[in-house]
């Protein structure tokens, strides 16, 4: 089991590996050249590289560098230590990233680097303080919720084609798992349920506002057959396409 915090010195020797846990690499001195899943960055003093769990990462420092490395414990450590801040840190850990610390975070990093982090109490509480500070910064920078307007626009533009949750996740800047959790928390629906509902809302608009054939509308909103479309619309609105048109 890795200690949660450790001081590490890097040299010209290039290291390349992956591990099951997420990792944060904080720069203390020198420059560490970093690549995570093909995304390159430089870890300088008071900079941070995010390594998601299972991500392949490569690093080396031709002139030498020193970093403080935070290896995230498994299980429910984040929830137990950070409470309501845990979800913000989990979002941070979902994808590779490179950040610069603010002055107060830099001071905290320096203090931890000079502290006896081999003591598990100091290391655990120090890591929680550092992560809590990062979570507060993210709350100040990030919008409160999902970019639903942008996601809906994307669905509308691509309604006739197969849509995957991964498409929306890329647009939202989240992993598929994190997008699923955010959708459930913010809308009460899964992403696929949201896609289906948006398609049927678009179909309703076309049925009410155009004279397109029902089969054409079905194709425009991603249904391969008119019968499947009719069944889905009936479940959604309690009316068939023809019944809906008679209410115009």
Wavefront OBJ file of the C-alpha trace (Angstrom):
o trace
v 0.000 0.000 0.000
v 1.394 3.412 -0.984
v 1.720 6.150 1.639
v -0.810 8.859 0.870
v 1.893 11.542 0.609
v 5.492 11.091 -0.475
v 8.385 13.281 -1.587
v 9.887 12.079 -4.852
v 12.924 13.105 -6.851
v 12.831 12.665 -10.622
v 15.780 12.508 -13.020
v 16.483 12.063 -16.726
v 15.336 8.440 -16.448
v 11.906 8.202 -18.105
v 9.244 6.361 -16.128
v 6.126 4.951 -17.789
v 3.387 3.015 -16.004
v -0.216 3.040 -14.770
v -1.914 2.110 -11.505
v -5.370 1.409 -10.187
v -5.559 4.527 -8.006
v -5.691 8.201 -8.991
v -2.678 10.366 -8.298
v -1.851 14.068 -7.966
v 1.712 15.251 -8.588
v 2.600 18.661 -7.089
v 5.746 20.448 -8.240
v 8.189 21.724 -5.596
v 11.377 22.437 -7.569
v 12.658 21.970 -11.103
v 10.612 20.853 -14.087
v 9.017 17.449 -14.554
v 7.907 16.646 -18.104
v 4.636 14.763 -17.860
v 2.355 12.946 -20.286
v -0.968 11.377 -19.266
v -2.848 9.395 -21.919
v -1.220 11.490 -24.637
v -1.836 14.847 -22.929
v 1.461 16.563 -22.196
v 2.221 19.080 -19.455
v 5.066 20.473 -17.360
v 4.994 20.157 -13.591
v 6.785 23.262 -12.344
v 6.965 24.700 -8.840
v 3.428 25.055 -7.439
v 1.889 23.314 -10.439
v -0.151 20.136 -10.392
v -0.638 17.176 -12.745
v -3.739 14.978 -12.417
v -3.378 11.269 -13.175
v -6.743 9.444 -13.281
v -6.942 5.829 -12.140
v -5.702 3.367 -14.802
v -4.287 6.211 -16.953
v -0.986 5.490 -18.678
v 1.507 8.208 -17.758
v 5.107 8.937 -18.631
v 7.425 11.377 -16.882
v 11.051 12.427 -16.779
v 13.161 15.401 -15.717
v 16.395 15.992 -17.670
v 17.639 18.528 -15.089
v 16.048 16.943 -12.035
v 12.941 17.874 -10.100
v 11.264 17.333 -6.744
v 7.547 16.723 -6.285
v 5.055 15.914 -3.577
v 2.917 12.998 -4.749
v -0.548 12.303 -3.395
v -1.729 8.732 -4.006
v -5.485 8.545 -3.459
v -6.547 5.742 -1.111
v -9.220 3.364 -2.328
v -12.712 2.770 -0.992
v -14.565 5.675 0.649
v -11.592 7.719 1.865
v -12.614 10.813 -0.092
v -16.164 10.795 1.269
v -14.996 10.224 4.845
v -12.330 12.931 4.756
v -13.899 15.588 2.521
v -17.654 15.257 2.996
v -19.515 17.410 0.467
v -16.212 18.389 -1.203
v -15.618 14.790 -2.309
v -17.673 15.080 -5.498
v -15.638 18.103 -6.671
v -12.379 16.211 -6.202
v -13.818 13.146 -7.900
v -14.631 15.293 -10.942
v -11.056 16.611 -10.887
v -9.756 13.041 -10.908
v -11.930 11.940 -13.826
v -9.583 13.141 -16.584
v -5.964 14.262 -17.078
v -5.374 17.878 -16.200
v -2.658 20.391 -15.350
v -3.294 23.230 -12.902
v -1.441 26.039 -11.186
v -1.909 26.437 -7.439
v -2.918 29.759 -5.950
v -0.577 31.423 -3.382
v -2.330 29.975 -0.317
v -2.256 26.480 -1.815
v 1.423 26.962 -2.585
v 2.088 27.837 1.056
v 0.183 24.751 2.186
v 2.173 22.608 -0.256
v 5.482 24.005 1.076
v 4.383 23.352 4.662
v 3.464 19.761 3.878
v 6.754 19.185 2.030
v 8.694 20.227 5.149
v 6.457 18.279 7.561
v 6.947 14.704 8.823
v 4.628 13.203 6.212
v 5.865 9.727 7.126
v 3.478 10.102 10.078
v 0.120 8.724 8.799
v -1.942 11.216 10.836
v -0.070 14.244 9.482
v -0.082 12.808 5.963
v -3.798 11.975 5.988
v -4.934 15.295 7.439
v -2.496 17.255 5.303
v -3.743 15.523 2.142
v -7.345 16.247 3.139
v -6.515 19.952 3.662
v -4.837 20.180 0.274
v -7.719 18.430 -1.500
v -10.282 20.533 0.357
v -8.521 23.675 -0.833
v -8.573 22.402 -4.430
v -12.284 21.596 -4.118
v -13.092 25.120 -2.927
v -11.174 26.581 -5.880
v -13.118 24.388 -8.301
v -16.441 25.446 -6.779
v -15.522 29.087 -7.406
v -14.507 28.428 -11.034
v -17.053 25.876 -12.218
v -20.684 26.494 -13.130
v -23.174 25.038 -10.679
v -24.656 22.389 -12.942
v -24.401 20.418 -16.141
v -24.306 22.416 -19.407
v -27.775 21.153 -20.299
v -28.436 23.770 -22.990
v -25.276 22.748 -24.869
v -26.055 19.057 -24.417
v -29.625 19.516 -25.674
v -28.382 21.461 -28.698
v -25.980 18.629 -29.508
v -28.763 16.045 -29.177
v -31.049 18.100 -31.429
v -28.324 18.451 -34.080
v -27.534 14.718 -34.047
v -30.958 13.256 -33.252
v -31.122 11.279 -36.491
v -27.864 9.453 -35.750
v -26.814 6.962 -33.062
v -25.959 8.858 -29.894
v -23.711 7.503 -27.152
v -23.373 8.697 -23.576
v -19.654 9.073 -24.302
v -20.515 11.824 -26.833
v -22.221 13.875 -24.123
v -19.470 13.105 -21.618
v -16.829 14.559 -23.958
v -18.947 17.671 -24.470
v -19.393 18.118 -20.711
v -15.732 17.403 -19.972
v -16.576 14.452 -17.714
v -16.045 10.723 -17.666
v -19.021 8.555 -18.626
v -19.417 7.391 -15.025
v -19.273 10.933 -13.674
v -21.755 12.223 -16.270
v -24.157 9.432 -15.316
v -23.892 10.360 -11.628
v -24.338 14.090 -12.338
v -27.407 13.467 -14.524
v -29.011 11.318 -11.854
v -28.318 13.932 -9.178
v -29.372 17.003 -11.204
v -32.221 15.726 -13.380
v -33.357 12.433 -11.868
v -32.727 10.761 -15.244
v -29.889 8.791 -16.756
v -28.157 10.338 -19.790
v -29.842 7.826 -22.131
v -33.247 8.602 -20.636
v -32.527 12.286 -21.243
v -31.553 11.589 -24.863
v -34.784 9.630 -25.435
v -36.883 12.375 -23.836
v -35.186 15.087 -25.888
v -35.741 13.135 -29.109
v -39.432 12.718 -28.338
v -39.756 16.418 -27.477
v -38.228 17.230 -30.862
v -40.619 14.769 -32.520
v -43.570 16.448 -30.810
v -42.469 19.827 -32.188
v -42.200 18.392 -35.701
v -45.588 16.696 -35.485
v -47.272 19.895 -34.321
v -45.372 22.311 -36.537
v -44.826 20.519 -39.834
v -46.565 18.301 -42.357
v -43.722 15.816 -42.589
v -44.743 12.175 -42.823
v -44.667 10.296 -39.534
v -42.021 7.900 -40.912
v -39.798 10.854 -41.870
v -40.130 12.362 -38.397
v -39.322 8.998 -36.840
v -36.107 8.845 -38.876
v -35.180 12.440 -38.002
v -35.291 11.663 -34.279
v -33.363 8.417 -34.504
v -35.987 5.675 -34.739
v -35.376 2.944 -37.278
v -39.077 2.100 -37.649
v -42.334 4.009 -37.485
v -43.846 1.375 -35.188
v -41.045 1.748 -32.628
v -41.438 5.522 -32.778
v -45.227 5.314 -32.322
v -44.828 3.031 -29.298
v -42.245 5.334 -27.700
v -44.335 8.461 -28.287
v -47.423 6.755 -26.899
v -45.542 5.881 -23.709
v -44.181 9.437 -23.483
v -47.363 11.443 -24.226
v -50.189 8.929 -24.048
v -51.028 9.650 -27.698
v -50.039 8.216 -31.068
v -48.500 10.564 -33.674
v -51.831 10.780 -35.544
v -53.749 11.557 -32.350
v -51.228 14.250 -31.501
v -51.599 15.847 -34.912
v -55.361 16.068 -34.504
v -54.796 18.273 -31.421
v -52.963 20.968 -33.425
l 1 2 3 4 5 6 7 8 9 10 11 12 13 14 15 16 17 18 19 20 21 22 23 24 25 26 27 28 29 30 31 32 33 34 35 36 37 38 39 40 41 42 43 44 45 46 47 48 49 50 51 52 53 54 55 56 57 58 59 60 61 62 63 64 65 66 67 68 69 70 71 72 73 74 75 76 77 78 79 80 81 82 83 84 85 86 87 88 89 90 91 92 93 94 95 96 97 98 99 100 101 102 103 104 105 106 107 108 109 110 111 112 113 114 115 116 117 118 119 120 121 122 123 124 125 126 127 128 129 130 131 132 133 134 135 136 137 138 139 140 141 142 143 144 145 146 147 148 149 150 151 152 153 154 155 156 157 158 159 160 161 162 163 164 165 166 167 168 169 170 171 172 173 174 175 176 177 178 179 180 181 182 183 184 185 186 187 188 189 190 191 192 193 194 195 196 197 198 199 200 201 202 203 204 205 206 207 208 209 210 211 212 213 214 215 216 217 218 219 220 221 222 223 224 225 226 227 228 229 230 231 232 233 234 235 236 237 238 239 240 241 242 243 244 245 246 247 248
